Amino acid sequence: MRIFGLTGFPLSHSFSRKYFAEKFAREGLTDCCYELFELPDPAQFPALWAENPALLGLNVTIPHKQALFPYLASLDESAQKVGAVNVVRRQPDGSLRGFNSDFYGFKKSLEDWEAFWQNPPEAALILGYGGAAKAVEAVLRDLGIAYKIVSRDPAKGDLTY
């Protein structure tokens, strides 16, 4: 059985297990399961992988998106640019590599948006400064688009409300 899952703390609010169980069933992936791995302490991360040799990948949620960096052998470009991981994959050699899927998702949505490329914006406004906003910021920076950040916390944004 190939195991995938979610780690973070707490996970009582998560609907990921149900979502992925249904998705695996729809796709005919009978050799896959999705589990929740609640880790109050990120120092438990290496033991989680050691105790679950069939674990191939994890989604990562709060509060571990930055705390897991010391336990990863490498970060792909997306995680480096965003400064956070939300996906960890066990590589063929057994090492752990971190990714940021929000970066790829936002960038792909812009790449697929034909009107965006016909008349690209000169500037953008990012509302909020949570994890996904950091990925948006990294993509805009990559594309050379100026931006301002709106945040409730004046220390985190260019604009506040």
PyRosetta script that sets phi, psi and omega in degrees:
from pyrosetta import init, pose_from_sequence

init()
pose = pose_from_sequence("MRIFGLTGFPLSHSFSRKYFAEKFAREGLTDCCYELFELPDPAQFPALWAENPALLGLNVTIPHKQALFPYLASLDESAQKVGAVNVVRRQPDGSLRGFNSDFYGFKKSLEDWEAFWQNPPEAALILGYGGAAKAVEAVLRDLGIAYKIVSRDPAKGDLTY")
pose.set_psi(1, 127.9)
pose.set_omega(1, 175.1)
pose.set_phi(2, -86.1)
pose.set_psi(2, 128.2)
pose.set_omega(2, -176.5)
pose.set_phi(3, -109.1)
pose.set_psi(3, 133.9)
pose.set_omega(3, 172.3)
pose.set_phi(4, -127.5)
pose.set_psi(4, 167.1)
pose.set_omega(4, -179.9)
pose.set_phi(5, -175.8)
pose.set_psi(5, -170.4)
pose.set_omega(5, -179.7)
pose.set_phi(6, -126.5)
pose.set_psi(6, 136.8)
pose.set_omega(6, 172.7)
pose.set_phi(7, -127.2)
pose.set_psi(7, 149.9)
pose.set_omega(7, -179.1)
pose.set_phi(8, 161.1)
pose.set_psi(8, -168.6)
pose.set_omega(8, 177.3)
pose.set_phi(9, -162.9)
pose.set_psi(9, 127.8)
pose.set_omega(9, -6.4)
pose.set_phi(10, -81.5)
pose.set_psi(10, 168.9)
pose.set_omega(10, 179.2)
pose.set_phi(11, -120.5)
pose.set_psi(11, 8.7)
pose.set_omega(11, -177.0)
pose.set_phi(12, -61.1)
pose.set_psi(12, -23.5)
pose.set_omega(12, -178.8)
pose.set_phi(13, -84.6)
pose.set_psi(13, -10.2)
pose.set_omega(13, -170.0)
pose.set_phi(14, -75.7)
pose.set_psi(14, 137.5)
pose.set_omega(14, 173.2)
pose.set_phi(15, -107.8)
pose.set_psi(15, 10.4)
pose.set_omega(15, -174.1)
pose.set_phi(16, -61.5)
pose.set_psi(16, -41.4)
pose.set_omega(16, -177.7)
pose.set_phi(17, -59.5)
pose.set_psi(17, -48.4)
pose.set_omega(17, 179.6)
pose.set_phi(18, -63.0)
pose.set_psi(18, -45.0)
pose.set_omega(18, -178.9)
pose.set_phi(19, -58.2)
pose.set_psi(19, -50.6)
pose.set_omega(19, -176.3)
pose.set_phi(20, -72.7)
pose.set_psi(20, -32.0)
pose.set_omega(20, 175.3)
pose.set_phi(21, -60.4)
pose.set_psi(21, -44.4)
pose.set_omega(21, 178.6)
pose.set_phi(22, -67.1)
pose.set_psi(22, -41.0)
pose.set_omega(22, 179.8)
pose.set_phi(23, -65.2)
pose.set_psi(23, -45.7)
pose.set_omega(23, 178.3)
pose.set_phi(24, -59.6)
pose.set_psi(24, -41.0)
pose.set_omega(24, 179.1)
pose.set_phi(25, -63.4)
pose.set_psi(25, -46.8)
pose.set_omega(25, 179.0)
pose.set_phi(26, -59.3)
pose.set_psi(26, -37.1)
pose.set_omega(26, -177.0)
pose.set_phi(27, -86.3)
pose.set_psi(27, -2.0)
pose.set_omega(27, -179.5)
pose.set_phi(28, 71.5)
pose.set_psi(28, 24.6)
pose.set_omega(28, -179.9)
pose.set_phi(29, -90.7)
pose.set_psi(29, 79.1)
pose.set_omega(29, -174.2)
pose.set_phi(30, -77.9)
pose.set_psi(30, -10.9)
pose.set_omega(30, -179.9)
pose.set_phi(31, -100.8)
pose.set_psi(31, 18.0)
pose.set_omega(31, -178.2)
pose.set_phi(32, -123.4)
pose.set_psi(32, 143.7)
pose.set_omega(32, 171.5)
pose.set_phi(33, -139.8)
pose.set_psi(33, 160.6)
pose.set_omega(33, -177.9)
pose.set_phi(34, -127.6)
pose.set_psi(34, 123.2)
pose.set_omega(34, -175.8)
pose.set_phi(35, -121.0)
pose.set_psi(35, 158.6)
pose.set_omega(35, 174.0)
pose.set_phi(36, -99.4)
pose.set_psi(36, 129.5)
pose.set_omega(36, 179.9)
pose.set_phi(37, -121.2)
pose.set_psi(37, 87.8)
pose.set_omega(37, 179.8)
pose.set_phi(38, -71.7)
pose.set_psi(38, 121.4)
pose.set_omega(38, 178.8)
pose.set_phi(39, -124.6)
pose.set_psi(39, 102.0)
pose.set_omega(39, 176.9)
pose.set_phi(40, -63.7)
pose.set_psi(40, -31.4)
pose.set_omega(40, -176.3)
pose.set_phi(41, -121.0)
pose.set_psi(41, 121.2)
pose.set_omega(41, -179.6)
pose.set_phi(42, -60.9)
pose.set_psi(42, -19.2)
pose.set_omega(42, 177.4)
pose.set_phi(43, -64.5)
pose.set_psi(43, -15.5)
pose.set_omega(43, 177.2)
pose.set_phi(44, -79.0)
pose.set_psi(44, -7.8)
pose.set_omega(44, -174.1)
pose.set_phi(45, -58.5)
pose.set_psi(45, -49.0)
pose.set_omega(45, 179.3)
pose.set_phi(46, -59.8)
pose.set_psi(46, -39.4)
pose.set_omega(46, 179.4)
pose.set_phi(47, -64.7)
pose.set_psi(47, -36.5)
pose.set_omega(47, 177.9)
pose.set_phi(48, -56.2)
pose.set_psi(48, -46.6)
pose.set_omega(48, -179.9)
pose.set_phi(49, -69.7)
pose.set_psi(49, -40.6)
pose.set_omega(49, -179.4)
pose.set_phi(50, -64.0)
pose.set_psi(50, -37.0)
pose.set_omega(50, -178.0)
pose.set_phi(51, -81.2)
pose.set_psi(51, -9.6)
pose.set_omega(51, -177.2)
pose.set_phi(52, -131.0)
pose.set_psi(52, 74.7)
pose.set_omega(52, -176.2)
pose.set_phi(53, -62.8)
pose.set_psi(53, -20.7)
pose.set_omega(53, 178.3)
pose.set_phi(54, -86.7)
pose.set_psi(54, -2.6)
pose.set_omega(54, 178.9)
pose.set_phi(55, -72.2)
pose.set_psi(55, 119.9)
pose.set_omega(55, -176.6)
pose.set_phi(56, -104.2)
pose.set_psi(56, -28.4)
pose.set_omega(56, -177.8)
pose.set_phi(57, -164.7)
pose.set_psi(57, 152.9)
pose.set_omega(57, 179.7)
pose.set_phi(58, -132.9)
pose.set_psi(58, 141.7)
pose.set_omega(58, 161.9)
pose.set_phi(59, -83.8)
pose.set_psi(59, 147.4)
pose.set_omega(59, -177.6)
pose.set_phi(60, -122.2)
pose.set_psi(60, 131.2)
pose.set_omega(60, 177.4)
pose.set_phi(61, -125.3)
pose.set_psi(61, -174.7)
pose.set_omega(61, -176.7)
pose.set_phi(62, -59.1)
pose.set_psi(62, 145.3)
pose.set_omega(62, 2.1)
pose.set_phi(63, -101.4)
pose.set_psi(63, 23.9)
pose.set_omega(63, -168.3)
pose.set_phi(64, -100.5)
pose.set_psi(64, 5.0)
pose.set_omega(64, -172.8)
pose.set_phi(65, -62.5)
pose.set_psi(65, -25.4)
pose.set_omega(65, 174.9)
pose.set_phi(66, -111.3)
pose.set_psi(66, -27.3)
pose.set_omega(66, -175.4)
pose.set_phi(67, -66.7)
pose.set_psi(67, -19.4)
pose.set_omega(67, -177.4)
pose.set_phi(68, -85.4)
pose.set_psi(68, -9.5)
pose.set_omega(68, -177.4)
pose.set_phi(69, -48.1)
pose.set_psi(69, -45.4)
pose.set_omega(69, -177.4)
pose.set_phi(70, -63.7)
pose.set_psi(70, -17.0)
pose.set_omega(70, -175.9)
pose.set_phi(71, -99.0)
pose.set_psi(71, 2.4)
pose.set_omega(71, -178.4)
pose.set_phi(72, -104.1)
pose.set_psi(72, 138.5)
pose.set_omega(72, 178.4)
pose.set_phi(73, -73.9)
pose.set_psi(73, -30.2)
pose.set_omega(73, -178.2)
pose.set_phi(74, -157.3)
pose.set_psi(74, 160.1)
pose.set_omega(74, 175.5)
pose.set_phi(75, -123.5)
pose.set_psi(75, 137.9)
pose.set_omega(75, 173.9)
pose.set_phi(76, -79.0)
pose.set_psi(76, 175.1)
pose.set_omega(76, -175.8)
pose.set_phi(77, -56.6)
pose.set_psi(77, -38.6)
pose.set_omega(77, -177.6)
pose.set_phi(78, -63.1)
pose.set_psi(78, -46.2)
pose.set_omega(78, -179.6)
pose.set_phi(79, -66.6)
pose.set_psi(79, -36.9)
pose.set_omega(79, 177.6)
pose.set_phi(80, -63.7)
pose.set_psi(80, -44.4)
pose.set_omega(80, -177.2)
pose.set_phi(81, -69.6)
pose.set_psi(81, -37.7)
pose.set_omega(81, -177.4)
pose.set_phi(82, -82.6)
pose.set_psi(82, -32.8)
pose.set_omega(82, -176.5)
pose.set_phi(83, 81.7)
pose.set_psi(83, 23.6)
pose.set_omega(83, 179.8)
pose.set_phi(84, -157.1)
pose.set_psi(84, 150.1)
pose.set_omega(84, 174.8)
pose.set_phi(85, -114.6)
pose.set_psi(85, 142.7)
pose.set_omega(85, 171.3)
pose.set_phi(86, -129.0)
pose.set_psi(86, 5.1)
pose.set_omega(86, 174.6)
pose.set_phi(87, -143.1)
pose.set_psi(87, 134.7)
pose.set_omega(87, 173.4)
pose.set_phi(88, -126.4)
pose.set_psi(88, 132.5)
pose.set_omega(88, -179.1)
pose.set_phi(89, -120.7)
pose.set_psi(89, 136.5)
pose.set_omega(89, 171.4)
pose.set_phi(90, -79.6)
pose.set_psi(90, 120.4)
pose.set_omega(90, -179.5)
pose.set_phi(91, -77.0)
pose.set_psi(91, 163.3)
pose.set_omega(91, 179.5)
pose.set_phi(92, -55.3)
pose.set_psi(92, -29.8)
pose.set_omega(92, 179.0)
pose.set_phi(93, -85.1)
pose.set_psi(93, 3.3)
pose.set_omega(93, 178.5)
pose.set_phi(94, 92.6)
pose.set_psi(94, -10.7)
pose.set_omega(94, 179.4)
pose.set_phi(95, -74.1)
pose.set_psi(95, 163.0)
pose.set_omega(95, -178.2)
pose.set_phi(96, -108.5)
pose.set_psi(96, 132.0)
pose.set_omega(96, -178.5)
pose.set_phi(97, -123.6)
pose.set_psi(97, 135.1)
pose.set_omega(97, -179.1)
pose.set_phi(98, -101.2)
pose.set_psi(98, 145.5)
pose.set_omega(98, -179.5)
pose.set_phi(99, -135.1)
pose.set_psi(99, 166.1)
pose.set_omega(99, 171.7)
pose.set_phi(100, -127.5)
pose.set_psi(100, 101.3)
pose.set_omega(100, -176.3)
pose.set_phi(101, -70.9)
pose.set_psi(101, -23.5)
pose.set_omega(101, 176.3)
pose.set_phi(102, -62.2)
pose.set_psi(102, -39.0)
pose.set_omega(102, 177.8)
pose.set_phi(103, -58.9)
pose.set_psi(103, -51.7)
pose.set_omega(103, -178.7)
pose.set_phi(104, -65.1)
pose.set_psi(104, -40.1)
pose.set_omega(104, -179.0)
pose.set_phi(105, -63.8)
pose.set_psi(105, -46.2)
pose.set_omega(105, -180.0)
pose.set_phi(106, -67.7)
pose.set_psi(106, -42.8)
pose.set_omega(106, 179.9)
pose.set_phi(107, -62.0)
pose.set_psi(107, -42.4)
pose.set_omega(107, 179.3)
pose.set_phi(108, -65.2)
pose.set_psi(108, -38.5)
pose.set_omega(108, 179.3)
pose.set_phi(109, -62.0)
pose.set_psi(109, -36.0)
pose.set_omega(109, 176.9)
pose.set_phi(110, -73.2)
pose.set_psi(110, -40.5)
pose.set_omega(110, -180.0)
pose.set_phi(111, -62.0)
pose.set_psi(111, -34.6)
pose.set_omega(111, -179.0)
pose.set_phi(112, -83.6)
pose.set_psi(112, -8.5)
pose.set_omega(112, -176.0)
pose.set_phi(113, -93.3)
pose.set_psi(113, 94.0)
pose.set_omega(113, -174.1)
pose.set_phi(114, -56.1)
pose.set_psi(114, -42.1)
pose.set_omega(114, -178.7)
pose.set_phi(115, -61.6)
pose.set_psi(115, -32.0)
pose.set_omega(115, 179.1)
pose.set_phi(116, -60.6)
pose.set_psi(116, -43.7)
pose.set_omega(116, -175.7)
pose.set_phi(117, -79.4)
pose.set_psi(117, -23.1)
pose.set_omega(117, 176.8)
pose.set_phi(118, -70.8)
pose.set_psi(118, -32.0)
pose.set_omega(118, -179.2)
pose.set_phi(119, -145.8)
pose.set_psi(119, 71.9)
pose.set_omega(119, -174.5)
pose.set_phi(120, -63.6)
pose.set_psi(120, 143.5)
pose.set_omega(120, -178.6)
pose.set_phi(121, -71.5)
pose.set_psi(121, 153.9)
pose.set_omega(121, 175.7)
pose.set_phi(122, -86.0)
pose.set_psi(122, -24.9)
pose.set_omega(122, -177.3)
pose.set_phi(123, -151.2)
pose.set_psi(123, 160.8)
pose.set_omega(123, -179.9)
pose.set_phi(124, -140.2)
pose.set_psi(124, 161.1)
pose.set_omega(124, 177.2)
pose.set_phi(125, -119.7)
pose.set_psi(125, 125.0)
pose.set_omega(125, 177.8)
pose.set_phi(126, -103.0)
pose.set_psi(126, 119.0)
pose.set_omega(126, -178.6)
pose.set_phi(127, -93.4)
pose.set_psi(127, 112.5)
pose.set_omega(127, -178.4)
pose.set_phi(128, 94.3)
pose.set_psi(128, 168.0)
pose.set_omega(128, -179.7)
pose.set_phi(129, -142.8)
pose.set_psi(129, 45.7)
pose.set_omega(129, 173.9)
pose.set_phi(130, -85.0)
pose.set_psi(130, -166.1)
pose.set_omega(130, -176.4)
pose.set_phi(131, -59.3)
pose.set_psi(131, -45.3)
pose.set_omega(131, -179.8)
pose.set_phi(132, -66.2)
pose.set_psi(132, -35.3)
pose.set_omega(132, 179.2)
pose.set_phi(133, -63.4)
pose.set_psi(133, -34.2)
pose.set_omega(133, 178.1)
pose.set_phi(134, -66.0)
pose.set_psi(134, -35.3)
pose.set_omega(134, 176.4)
pose.set_phi(135, -68.3)
pose.set_psi(135, -42.1)
pose.set_omega(135, 177.2)
pose.set_phi(136, -60.2)
pose.set_psi(136, -44.5)
pose.set_omega(136, 178.8)
pose.set_phi(137, -58.1)
pose.set_psi(137, -44.7)
pose.set_omega(137, -178.9)
pose.set_phi(138, -64.0)
pose.set_psi(138, -39.8)
pose.set_omega(138, 178.7)
pose.set_phi(139, -66.7)
pose.set_psi(139, -46.4)
pose.set_omega(139, 179.2)
pose.set_phi(140, -60.3)
pose.set_psi(140, -40.7)
pose.set_omega(140, 177.7)
pose.set_phi(141, -61.7)
pose.set_psi(141, -43.5)
pose.set_omega(141, 177.4)
pose.set_phi(142, -59.3)
pose.set_psi(142, -38.8)
pose.set_omega(142, -177.0)
pose.set_phi(143, -84.3)
pose.set_psi(143, -3.6)
pose.set_omega(143, 179.7)
pose.set_phi(144, 73.1)
pose.set_psi(144, 26.2)
pose.set_omega(144, 179.9)
pose.set_phi(145, -98.4)
pose.set_psi(145, 123.3)
pose.set_omega(145, 177.6)
pose.set_phi(146, -64.4)
pose.set_psi(146, 151.9)
pose.set_omega(146, -179.2)
pose.set_phi(147, -151.5)
pose.set_psi(147, 159.7)
pose.set_omega(147, 171.5)
pose.set_phi(148, -125.9)
pose.set_psi(148, 146.4)
pose.set_omega(148, 179.5)
pose.set_phi(149, -108.6)
pose.set_psi(149, 129.6)
pose.set_omega(149, 175.7)
pose.set_phi(150, -103.0)
pose.set_psi(150, 125.1)
pose.set_omega(150, -178.9)
pose.set_phi(151, -143.9)
pose.set_psi(151, 148.7)
pose.set_omega(151, 173.6)
pose.set_phi(152, -64.1)
pose.set_psi(152, -30.3)
pose.set_omega(152, -178.9)
pose.set_phi(153, -91.3)
pose.set_psi(153, 110.7)
pose.set_omega(153, -178.0)
pose.set_phi(154, -56.9)
pose.set_psi(154, -25.9)
pose.set_omega(154, 179.6)
pose.set_phi(155, -72.5)
pose.set_psi(155, -19.4)
pose.set_omega(155, -176.0)
pose.set_phi(156, -102.1)
pose.set_psi(156, -15.6)
pose.set_omega(156, -174.6)
pose.set_phi(157, -126.5)
pose.set_psi(157, 166.2)
pose.set_omega(157, 174.0)
pose.set_phi(158, -81.1)
pose.set_psi(158, -29.8)
pose.set_omega(158, -179.8)
pose.set_phi(159, -128.4)
pose.set_psi(159, 151.5)
pose.set_omega(159, 179.5)
pose.set_phi(160, -134.9)
pose.set_psi(160, 170.3)
pose.set_omega(160, 177.5)
pose.set_phi(161, -141.5)
pose.dump_pdb("model.pdb")
